[in-house]
Amino acid sequence: MHEFSIAVSIIEIAEAEAQKVNAIKIKELILDIGTMSGIEFFALETAMEMAVKNTLLEKSRIKINKIQARAKCTECSQEFDMDHVYDPCPYCQSLYHELLSGKELQIKSIVVDVDD
């Protein structure tokens, strides 16, 4: 389950950013994760629940935005949503395309409480 190591890395990054502003806790963490990022969403959610224990994120709200994979066909230039890397263009059936979105794995925002 590589999602657990990803969850730990996300928590480490979020805590490092929170500590830069002397945060006492992280209230909310929003992630953008693409449907072709290689992440199993349920496994990541489960891993995050376990990994946040005894961290600044222990009682935080963690939201995961799923970014639908989207491609542009190199043959007909049409854009389309993809579910699998080998999906053909629905307009011309070409297998040649450029991935425009869907591989994201990033922290979109962190909301913290700071020590006054």
Rosetta blueprint (number, residue, H / E / L):
1 M L
2 H H
3 E H
4 F H
5 S H
6 I H
7 A H
8 V H
9 S H
10 I H
11 I H
12 E H
13 I H
14 A H
15 E H
16 A H
17 E H
18 A H
19 Q H
20 K H
21 V L
22 N L
23 A E
24 I E
25 K E
26 I E
27 K E
28 E E
29 L E
30 I E
31 L E
32 D E
33 I E
34 G E
35 T L
36 M L
37 S L
38 G L
39 I L
40 E L
41 F H
42 F H
43 A H
44 L H
45 E H
46 T H
47 A H
48 M H
49 E H
50 M H
51 A H
52 V L
53 K L
54 N L
55 T L
56 L L
57 L L
58 E L
59 K L
60 S L
61 R E
62 I E
63 K E
64 I E
65 N E
66 K E
67 I E
68 Q L
69 A L
70 R E
71 A E
72 K E
73 C E
74 T L
75 E L
76 C L
77 S L
78 Q L
79 E E
80 F E
81 D E
82 M L
83 D L
84 H L
85 V L
86 Y L
87 D L
88 P L
89 C L
90 P L
91 Y L
92 C L
93 Q L
94 S L
95 L L
96 Y L
97 H E
98 E E
99 L E
100 L E
101 S E
102 G L
103 K L
104 E L
105 L E
106 Q E
107 I E
108 K E
109 S E
110 I E
111 V E
112 V E
113 D E
114 V E
115 D L
116 D L
